[in-house]
Amino acid sequence: MSFSDELRARSADLWEAQHAHPFVRGIADGTLDPRCFEHYVRQDYVFLIEYARLLALGAARAPDLETMRRFADLAQAILGEEMELHRGVARDLGIDAAALEREAPAAATRAYTDFLLRTATLGDFAELAAALLPCMWGYAEIGERLAREPAPADRPAAYTAWIATYADPEFQRLAAWSRALVDRAADGLPEAHRARMHAAFAGCSRLELAFWEMGWTRAR
Ligand SMILES: Cc1ncc(C[n+]2csc(CCO)c2C)c(N)n1
């Protein structure tokens, strides 16, 4: 079993709880309250800005030029294309980009981005790689699973677009790249160091679950 598979297996409960979460199920069956989706999109916009910071720190710490390039490209892709998906959804809801940028982070958003940036600043590159994996792999897995389900006819277009974004083969390749990055980073590390990578991965898996819950309850 690869190290990333081991991480995934040790957090399996948290991952299954995400797949079963009413927010995720509500996107799939189209019954999610649009107010919850709006809250989530606003908060995810804030999240993505901080996630781009994490990737920029990753670029600075990358062990080789190719990895550095990938981190820089990814930060660019998030600040461009992925945030554009959110801006498009927000536009349809009558929220302009400036209002999105003024959104204050909810406690769950702050907890997640603080954990990411803490890991990136106080940990090393291996921990940073482990911290970004649940985000990449989790959404790729959710997108892939939801895309395989038959789409209900009355599902809002924004939910279908969301699923299509994360089910895209590009995201599947991105998740595979992140797993390989973590496996390479863990190679030859002593057990105590691998334990820190595990703590970063498990912590982020828990915060991903809390993020769905924040969307579902519209908590601030
Ligand atoms: C809370 C939260 N977790 C994960 C993602 C998904 N995601 C964020 S950045 C990125 C990588 C490249 O775009 C991916 C897959 C999200 N949007 N919001």
The ligand as an SDF file (V2000), in Angstrom:
LIG
                    3D

 18 19  0  0  0  0  0  0  0  0999 V2000
  -13.0510   23.6400    1.1930 C   0  0  0  0  0  0  0  0  0  0  0  0
  -12.5630   23.2140   -0.1450 C   0  0  0  0  0  0  0  0  0  0  0  0
  -11.7810   22.1260   -0.2250 N   0  0  0  0  0  0  0  0  0  0  0  0
  -11.3270   21.7220   -1.4250 C   0  0  0  0  0  0  0  0  0  0  0  0
  -11.6510   22.4000   -2.5720 C   0  0  0  0  0  0  0  0  0  0  0  0
  -11.1840   21.9280   -3.9210 C   0  0  0  0  0  0  0  0  0  0  0  0
  -10.0370   22.5870   -4.4030 N   0  0  0  0  0  0  0  0  0  0  0  0
   -9.6170   23.7700   -3.9580 C   0  0  0  0  0  0  0  0  0  0  0  0
   -8.1670   24.2440   -4.7010 S   0  0  0  0  0  0  0  0  0  0  0  0
   -8.1020   22.8650   -5.6190 C   0  0  0  0  0  0  0  0  0  0  0  0
   -6.9760   22.5920   -6.5380 C   0  0  0  0  0  0  0  0  0  0  0  0
   -6.9020   23.2230   -7.8300 C   0  0  0  0  0  0  0  0  0  0  0  0
   -7.8590   24.0690   -8.2700 O   0  0  0  0  0  0  0  0  0  0  0  0
   -9.1920   22.0480   -5.3480 C   0  0  0  0  0  0  0  0  0  0  0  0
   -9.4190   20.7640   -5.9920 C   0  0  0  0  0  0  0  0  0  0  0  0
  -12.4600   23.5410   -2.4490 C   0  0  0  0  0  0  0  0  0  0  0  0
  -12.8030   24.2740   -3.5320 N   0  0  0  0  0  0  0  0  0  0  0  0
  -12.9070   23.9210   -1.2310 N   0  0  0  0  0  0  0  0  0  0  0  0
  1  2  1  0
  2  3  1  0
  2 18  2  0
  3  4  2  0
  4  5  1  0
  5  6  1  0
  5 16  2  0
  6  7  1  0
  7  8  2  0
  7 14  1  0
  8  9  1  0
  9 10  1  0
 10 11  1  0
 10 14  2  0
 11 12  1  0
 12 13  1  0
 14 15  1  0
 16 17  1  0
 16 18  1  0
M  CHG  1   7   1
M  END
$$$$
